Amino acid sequence: MQNDPELNGKYLGTITQDFAVVADTLKEASYQIRKRNISPYPIFVFTKEATPIGSLLINADELALQWHIYASYLDDFVGRKIIAMDKIEDFQQAYKNPDEFCCLFVVDVEFTNFVFIPFPED
């Protein structure tokens, strides 16, 4: 997989469309992951194909979305060697307030990267 640091318009549009539909669910899932002390760093995997990363939270087919969404967290990413041990602190410093932003890990053929999207304001 090639890593492109910039999220191009093709991805931004489809991710934003799906995110708008599921933002409340993701915000609640993020809260529950943190409240239950699973992790202070929830990560939601957006992918068009099945992935072993995390647990399926939202099946795209059931909600007519373009992206399947899996719930995961920092320790899972470290255990799978997606985030190297020596990069944990860098990730934690880059991580944005989970009450305000959703941490997405977008996985597709042409793009694999972390993206932070603000939750809609109430």
C-alpha positions in Angstrom: 0.0 0.0 0.0 1.2 3.4 -0.8 0.9 6.1 1.8 -0.1 9.5 0.7 -0.1 12.2 3.4 -2.8 14.3 1.7 -6.4 13.3 1.6 -7.5 14.0 -1.9 -11.0 15.2 -2.8 -12.2 11.8 -3.9 -11.7 10.4 -0.4 -12.7 13.5 1.4 -16.1 13.6 -0.3 -17.0 10.0 0.3 -15.7 9.9 3.8 -17.4 13.1 4.7 -20.7 11.8 3.3 -20.6 8.6 5.3 -19.2 10.4 8.4 -22.2 12.8 8.4 -24.6 9.8 8.6 -22.7 8.0 11.4 -21.1 10.8 13.4 -23.4 10.4 16.4 -22.8 6.6 16.5 -19.0 7.2 16.3 -19.1 9.9 19.0 -21.0 7.5 21.3 -18.6 4.6 20.5 -15.6 6.8 21.2 -17.1 7.9 24.5 -17.8 4.2 25.5 -14.3 3.1 24.6 -12.9 5.8 26.8 -15.5 5.5 29.6 -14.9 1.7 29.9 -11.2 2.3 30.1 -10.5 0.3 27.0 -8.4 3.1 25.7 -8.1 6.9 25.8 -7.3 6.7 22.0 -10.2 5.3 20.0 -9.6 4.8 16.3 -12.2 4.1 13.7 -11.1 2.2 10.6 -12.9 3.3 7.3 -12.4 0.6 4.7 -14.2 -0.6 1.6 -13.1 -4.2 2.2 -13.2 -6.4 5.3 -10.3 -5.9 7.6 -9.0 -7.8 10.7 -8.3 -4.4 12.4 -10.8 -3.8 15.2 -14.4 -4.9 15.4 -17.0 -4.2 12.8 -19.2 -1.3 14.1 -21.1 -0.3 11.0 -21.6 -2.5 7.9 -21.7 -0.2 4.9 -24.3 -2.4 3.1 -26.8 -2.0 6.0 -26.8 1.8 5.8 -26.1 2.3 2.1 -22.7 3.7 2.9 -19.5 3.5 0.9 -17.3 2.6 3.8 -17.4 -0.1 6.4 -16.4 1.2 9.9 -14.5 -0.8 12.4 -13.9 0.3 16.0 -10.4 0.0 17.4 -7.9 1.7 19.6 -4.2 2.6 20.0 -3.0 -0.7 21.7 -4.6 -2.8 18.9 -2.7 -0.8 16.3 0.5 -1.2 18.3 -0.1 -5.0 18.7 -0.6 -5.3 14.9 2.5 -3.2 14.3 0.6 -0.6 12.4 2.0 1.9 14.9 5.6 1.1 15.9 6.5 1.1 19.6 8.8 4.1 19.1 6.0 6.1 17.4 3.4 5.7 20.2 4.3 9.0 21.8 4.2 10.8 18.4 0.7 9.4 17.8 -0.4 10.4 21.3 0.8 14.0 20.7 -0.9 14.2 17.3 -4.1 12.7 18.7 -6.8 15.4 18.9 -9.4 15.8 21.6 -11.8 12.8 21.2 -14.8 14.8 22.4 -14.3 17.2 19.4 -12.6 15.0 16.7 -13.0 11.5 15.4 -9.7 9.7 14.6 -10.1 7.7 11.4 -7.7 5.3 9.9 -8.6 5.2 6.2 -7.6 2.1 4.3 -8.0 1.9 0.6 -5.9 0.8 -2.4 -4.5 4.2 -3.1 -4.6 5.7 0.4 -3.8 4.6 3.9 -3.5 7.2 6.6 -4.9 8.7 9.8 -7.4 11.5 9.4 -9.0 13.6 12.2 -12.5 14.9 11.4 -14.4 17.2 13.7 -17.7 16.0 15.1 -20.6 18.1 14.1 -21.6 20.6 16.7 -24.9 20.0 18.4 
